[in-house]
Amino acid sequence: MKKNIVYLLPALCALLLASCVSPIAKRIEHNPQIYNDLPESQKRLVATGQISEGMSKQAVFLAWGNPNRKSGGSRQGTKTERWSYAGYDAVHSTSLGYGYGYGGGYHGYGHPYYHDIGIYYQPTVTYLPFERKWAEFTNSRVSAWAITP
């Protein structure tokens, strides 16, 4: 049993360290040919999660990953495609109210021996999606893009 632990511990440590790799590095590692075919200026941008006009869809995929939504359209007779990436805003709210109830057993003349009047305050956080960033492609190349701060 102790021998198995000696072999299992390094494997577990390696697995934990491998999970610390950034999503960008994982995409590059899984798609080395796409990354190697990029010009040096685009490699630097992709490695830091940035894009620029003229980049291919594959380069945007390496930098930003798969989009949450793809949509197609047309601009001046040319087909376009838009990739949208979601972000989430935390919206804080509170609930304030009261409740009334009966509790316990009965004593005496059939009346409950206590009433429960409760006032509550409940903070809540809801996460609302919004379009965090997008890239538009014309002829499979980035023609416009934006990131919401």
Salt bridges, closest charged atoms under 4 A:
GLU40 OE2 - LYS43 NZ 3.33
GLU81 OE1 - LYS57 NZ 2.37
GLU131 OE1 - ARG82 NH2 3.00
GLU136 OE2 - ARG75 NH1 2.18
